[in-house]
Amino acid sequence: MKDKLVTIFGGGGFLGRQVAQALMARGARVRIAQRDLASAVKVKSLGNLGQSQFVAADIRKPATVARAISGSDIVINLVGILAGDFDAFQHQGAANVAQAAAAAGVSALVHVSAIGADPDSPSAYGRSKAAGEAAVKAAFPGATIIRPSIIFGPEDQFLNRFADLIRMAPVIPVIAGATKFQPVYVADVAQGIANAAEHPGVHGGKTYEVAGPQMLSMKDINAWIAKAIGRDRPIIDVPHGIASLLALLPGGPITRDQLAMLGRDNVAAPGSEGLAALGVAPTPMGAVADKWMVRYRKHGRFAGRARA
């Protein structure tokens, strides 16, 4: 990877910064391509002087994508949204990146999709992810597809979001409590992506379902968080009918599409290749989450010494 130029679409985000750091540790140069470059400045401090560069690009606009990719050896697409025009970003945008990568003759393309990508998904999110995968494979058959489950880490919008709610609420309301997940550590996903990018001869043309070592229901996850932050709260299942009404509220806690997504488990398919095949040992939540979840405890880092 030494001195190779890797363009990362969405490289300034939660996962992107971890991917950039993993690549720069291997001697690669990274080019961060995204619409809002202000959020990408943290990448500069992760590598050596001159190891990172930045370019404004919108994957919905092919001309900006082609400019961002020009001169690259490897391309990684991390762009995804949880609300909005899914097709524009996760289908057509993915197609634009793959087509430009093929036209530029790059040696490897890694496309990050999601577990749950399915043309028959009840959610527009899942359908757009499946359409994006199909478009990538059509334009760049040697691309590596990475499908993560829910990603957790210090700056996530998953464990942190629930922990903040549990910290403030007298009870823990849980929507789709029986739905199962395999939370996967952001650093593990980043290393898997970096390995796929570095070794396209091994990983190219394959799809990996990247998941953590624990399969937990939504209710289990909330109970684990409550225990981890020392907030003993009763857990209340929110009936589907009430959840459906909440999904209709502007700015509500969940959208209709997200509720539809929660109708299916978010776990790796039986027999699918995952982190192990990418050369990464998956990290349990309990092994690392205490490093940042401690701030949600009543007495922070001194909770263990505080009186009841």
N, C-alpha and C positions, 0 to 999 in steps of 0.2 A: 504493500500500500504506500510505501514511502514516495512522497512527492506527487502521487496521483491526485488529480483534481476531482473531488466528489461534489456534485451539486445536490443540495438537499432542499426540496420544496417543502416549506413548513418547518424549516430547520431551527427557527427561533422559539418554538413552542416547548411545552412540557416534555414530550418525548424527543423532539428535535435536538434540544440542547444536550441530552444524554447521548444521542447518536453522534452528534458532532464531536463531543468529547472522546467517545470511544474511537472514532476514526482518527482524530488528531493524535491520540496516544500511540497510534500505529504509524505515525509519520505522514498521514495524508493531509492534503490541503482541502479545506472545505469552502464551498460557496453557498451561502444561505440565500435562498430565493423565496420571497414571500411578499404579500401586499404591504404589510405594515412592518417596516424595518426597525422601527423604534423598539419593538419588543425583542429584537434579535441581538441587541448590543451585548447582552450577557455572554454571548458565545466568545467574544474577543478574549476574555480573561481565562478561557478554558484551554487555550493552546499557546504556542509560541508566537513571537512577533512575525507578522506576515503570513501566518498559517490559515487565517480566515479572511474571507471577503464577502461582500454583501451586494445583492442586486434586487431591485424591485421587480416583482413578477406576479402576474395573476393567471392561475392555470386555466381560467376561462377564456384567456386571450392568447391564441397560438403564437402570435408574433413575440410577445414578451417571454413565453416559454422557450421558444427557439433561441432567443438572445441569451437567456439564462444558461442554457445547456451548452452553448457554443464553447468549444475547447475542452469540454469535460471528458473524463475517462469513465466515470461511473455516475449514475443518476439514482436518487432515492426520492420517492414521493410519499410524504407523510400526511398530506392534506386530507382533512375530514371535518365534517361539521355534524352537530347534533340537532340543529334546527335550521330551517331555511330551505333554499333551493338545492335539495340533495342531488338532483340529476346534473345540475350545472357543475358542481364541484366534484362529486364522487363518481360520476359516469363520464360526462363529456370532458371534464377537466383531466381526469385520469387518462382518457384517450389522447388528449392533446400532449400530455407529458410523454406517453409511450411512443406516439408517432414522431415527436421531435427527437426523442432519444434514438429511435431507429434511424431517422434521417441523418443524425449526427454521427452514427457509427460507434456509439459508446460500447464499452466491453461488458457492462452489466447494468441491469435495471432492477431495483427492488421496489415493489409496490406494496404499501401497507393497507390492507383491507380490514376486515373484522370477522370474528366468529359470528355467525348469523347471517352472513352474506348468502342470499338465496333468492333466485328469481321469483319464487312463490312465497316470499316472506309476507306476513301480514302488515309489515311496516314499510313505508317508503324508503326509510334508511337502509334496511336490509336489501331491498330490491335494487337500490342505486349502487350499493356496494357490489352486488353480483354483476350488475351491468358494467361497472367499472372494471372488474376483474376480466370479464369477457373481452372488453375493448383492449385492455392491456395485452392479453394473450394473443389477440388477433394482430396487433401492431408489432409486438415484440415477443415472439414465442419463447425466447430464452429468459424471460423475466422471472424473478422469484416473487411469489405472493406470500406475504406474511399476514396471518389472521390472528390478532390477539384477542383474548378475553378482556375483561375490564382491567385497565392498567392502574396500579397504585404506586405512590411514591410521595416524596416530601411536598410537592406542589400540586398534587392531584386534585381533581374535583369529585372524588369518590369518597375515600376514607375521611378526608378533611371536611367535606361537606356534611356527611352524616355525623361526624364527631362534633361539629359546631352546633348542629341542631340538637343532638343529645345533651350537650352541655347546657343548653338554655331551656329545654322543654321538660315539663314534669312527667310526661309519658313519651314513649317512642312509637309514633304511628308508622306502620310498615305497609307499603303497597306491594302486592305480588310477593308475599312473604315466602311462598314455597318455591319460587323460581330460583334455579341454581346457577352459580357462577364459579369460575376458577380464577380468582384475582391473580394477576401476574405482575411481578416487580418491574418497574420501568427500566432499571439498569440491566436486567436480564433480557428484556425485549431489545434494548439498544445493542447489547453485545451480539444477539442473534442476528440483527439486521446488519451489523458490521461484518460478521462472519460471512453472511450471504453475499454481501457486496464484494468482499475480498476474494471469495472462492466461487465465482459463477460457474466454473466447470463442474463443481460438486453440487451446488444448490440451484443452479439455473434451470428454469422450466418446471420447478416444483412448487407446491403449495404447502405451507406449514401452519398448523393450528397451534398457536403459542399460548399456553395456559400455565397457571401456577400449580403447585403440588397439592393444593387443598380444594375440594369441591364443597362449597358452602351455599346454603339457601340465603335469600335476602334477609330473612329473620335471623339466621345464624350470624351473618355478618354484622348486623346491628347489635346483637347480643355481645359479640366479640369486641366491638368497638366500645360499648358501654363498660364492659369489664376492664378493658385496656386503659380507659381514662378515669376509672374509679367512679363512675356515675351509675349507680344502681337505679334503673328505671323500669317500670312495667312496660311490656311491649304489647301494643294493640294492633291487631290486623285491621287494615282498612278494607271494607267490603268493595268488591269490584264496581258495584253500582255507584258508590260514593266516589271512588277513584275516577270513574268515567265523568262524573260531574265536575270534579276538580280539574280534569284535563280540558274542560271547556272554558275555564276561567282565563282571561288574558293575564299573562304573567304568573300563572298558577305554578304549583310545585312540580307539575309534570304535564307534558304535552300529549295529545292523542296518539301521536306516532310513537312516543316513548312508552306509553302504556301498551300499545300493540307489541312493541319489542319485548316487553316484560312477559308476554304470553308464552314465550319459549325460553328454555334453558340456554344459558350462554356458556357452554362447556365444549371442550374439544371432542370431536367425533371419535368414536371407538376405532382404534387402529390407525388414526392419523399421525403423521410425523409432527414433532413439536420441538421444544427447546433442546432436548437431548440430541436430536438429529442435527441441530445447528451447533452442537458443541457447548451447550450452556446448561448448567445445573440449576433448576428452578429454586427460587428463594421463598420460604414461607413468610407470611405476613409478620408473624410473631418474632422473626429473627431480625427485622430491621425497623418495623413501624414505630417502635417505642422512641426512636431517635427524634421523631417530629410530633408524634401524637401526645407526648408528655405535656405540651403546652395547653391541652384541653383539660388537664386535671385541675382540681380545685386549687391546689397549692403548687402547680407547675412541677418543676424539678424537685421540689422539696416535699412532694406529697407523701412520700414514704416516712418522713419524719414529723409530719403534721399530726396534731391531735385530732381524734375523731370529732 
